[in-house]
Amino acid sequence: MTATGDGSQRAERDSARQNGRSVMGDGAEWRVYELPAGSYDRRGSASLIFESSDAFRRIRTYPSDWRELSDDELYQVSKRP
């Protein structure tokens, strides 16, 4: 990948992160955002990202109305197998 491609993907992730929301779970604050499939993602599907200061979770199957879920309901999505 070129440096330009890296910058484009980084900008896309930063934008998604800014448009996400924060929830509390297990004593930590999690930033939750939807990330479109990357150009090298062989699964070709968007992911719901849960990011804290200590962990990162990528959920491939999640409700389309995730923004409308309560904080507790949304955090439970991050624990799905």
N, C-alpha and C positions, 0 to 999 in steps of 0.2 A: 504494500500500500504506500502511496506517496504521502509526503508531508501534508499536502493539501487535503487528501482524503482523511488523514488523521484529524486535522483541524475541523473539517466539516462534521465528522462524527462527534467530536468533542463538543462542538457548538450545539448540535442536535441534542446531545445528552444534557448539556447545561440548561437548554431551553426547557426540555421535558422536566428536569428537576425543579426548576423555578415554578413551573405550572402544576406541580404536584401538591401534596398536602402532608402535614405532619400528624403522626399519631403516637400515643404512648403505649408501650407494651412491655411487660416483664421488667418494668423499671427503667426502660430506655426510650429515648425519643427516636422514632423512625421516620425518615423522609420516604414517601411513597409516590412513585410516578410511573407512567406508562412509557415504555421505550419501544419505538418501532423496530422491526427486524433489521439487523445490520446487513450490509451487502454480502458479508461472508457467512451469514447465519443460514446453515443448511436447512433448518426447520422452517424458516420463512414466516415466522409469526411474531407478533409483538409480545413483550414481556411486561409484567408488573414488577417493578423493582422496589424492594424494601431495603433501605440503607440506614445503618446506624453508625456510630463512631467505632463500633467493634465488629460489625458483621454486615454481610451483604446477602440478600436472598433474591433469586430470580424465579418468578412464578409464571409458568407458560399458560396455564389454564385458570382463568379468573373471570368473575362476573363482569359483563360489559358496563354495568351500573356501579362499578366500584366506588366512584366519587360520591354516590348517594348513601353508601353504607355508613353505619355508625363507626366510630373509632374502634370499638371492640370487635365488631363484625369484620372490619377491614383487617385488623391485626390477625384475626383467626385465619384469614385467607393465606397469610404468610406461613402458616404452620401446616398447610396441606402437603401431603406427600407427593 
